[in-house]
Amino acid sequence: MEIVEEFQLLFSERVVLISFLLILGAIVAQIIARRSKRILEKIGIPEAVEGTSLERAMGKMGTSTVVMVSKISMWLIIGGTILLALNLLEVNYSEKILVITTNIFPAIFASLVIFLAGIVLGDKAEILVARSLRGIKLSEVGLIPKIAKYSVIYISILIVLGQLDVATNALVVLLGAYALSIVAFSAVAFSDMLKSTASGLYLVIAQPYKIGDEIRVGEAKGIVQEITMLVTRIESDEEEFMLPNDRVFREGVATKVNRD
Amino acid sequence: MGEILEMVDSFVSEGRSIVLFYPSVAEYEKYAENADRNLAVVGSENVWGAEKFIELPLEFENIKEKIRFGLEGAIKNGIVFDGDEIVCIAKLFSNELDSIMKMRVEESQLNSGVYSFFLNSKSDASVIKDVLELVIELGKKGQNGEPVGALFTVGDAGKVMNKSCPLSYNPFEKSHVHVGDSIVNVMLKEFSRLDGAFVISDEGKIVSAYRYLEASSEGLNIPKGLGTRHMAGAAITKDTSAVSIVLSESDGLVRCFKSGELILELDPEAY
């Protein structure tokens, strides 16, 4: 009889403890969700994600990226407290499940956040590239921002899969081949620009001529208007020349000699 | 915000052009969604991907100026025409679109030249904007509270250099400072001590300080009562394709010149 009573006492104590724990968990989760929302807002996440397709999709569902992320962290905490409560109740589940849940839970959370960040960054990359190409009205140009976007998302998916311990070797090799092809392609396509930039570096450091000087490079003769890394712009009375810097380097510059 | 949109529908008959002034992306999308009419946006950068976009590099505080210069750009871009009846939606009190104005476009009243001062000059609009902001900042701060004067020429630096001579050693020789750089704000105080003109290149490089501008002031038509600094600033824009931005020491106003004419007059305190 005594044993049963003691058991009941213990059990009720435990029930009180557990319900207290659950309530505490819910409150902490709420506070953390609100805090993280405020922190995310303070570091300027809403401005950073404005205009991305994820934010737009969230907006259609009546929420926003920031709310979503703070909700995820809230559910994570609530899930954790429920786990803890089950543990206290000594529900009969095997050790294995416990290990799996404690190991996989954070991994899933991390990969979710990384995935969301990847999508946002991809969108951001698309917007940035598209903005820098804004002036060009060419239908083919629309492809470049898309490529930038999906490259970023691909990398984020790789990281996510790595988090979840999925074998990603083949995908990494694919990424390597892709990166290599970009390097090879741009080395060929931009060789002239690279040459000009190298020459431009010298011109900017040594300054053999400056803005306002009258110079002659090959046939072109005029007053220097601008010296950039890629080109030197000179202007005569009738014409304005844009000289690639490697040409300045190859053909040499004639400047006026000051004989005072 | 939603109510304003409904108001527009009840207020505006079909087929009128609507001009939005500095909307947020969400606001623009709401209008773009259910408007099959002529919709144009005025802003500093086309973040909306709007088809009809009018670039106004400086966000004017004064709503009247904002609308005037925005509409001037709209006329120049062929988006609205003289005599059109249009609807402007802008922010007046709050930080979102809150007011509707219906007006008739009068080209003769909108010909200040401010739009072409920024967009059709030799140098980039962003460079002119940077310099203008710098001068406004200089006008606000002054030197230890004392008003200072300054003269900046922007663009066509090669010609300006050949039409001027040095007053002293050029502190910017062999330097690579651009007006948009953050270091410029630190150097601001030093700037106000230098006499003569600052010469800025097309792409914003500070080419020289201490320049004495030697352009001829013959046939110049600027308001009487402005000093020698303004005269020199206006004259150089007549002889070259540069524009000049002048901060007056006596009345503290910022004035912009192009092709020898006074284009814009701003009070730095209003920004």
Interface residues (C-beta under 8 A of the other chain):
Chain A: E50 G51 G59 R131 R134 V204 Q207 K210 I211 G212 G222 I223 V224 Q225 E226 T228 R233 I234 E235
Chain B: V25 A26 E45 N46 V47 D156 A157 G158 K159 V160 M161 N162 E173 K174 H176 S201 D202 E203 K205 V207
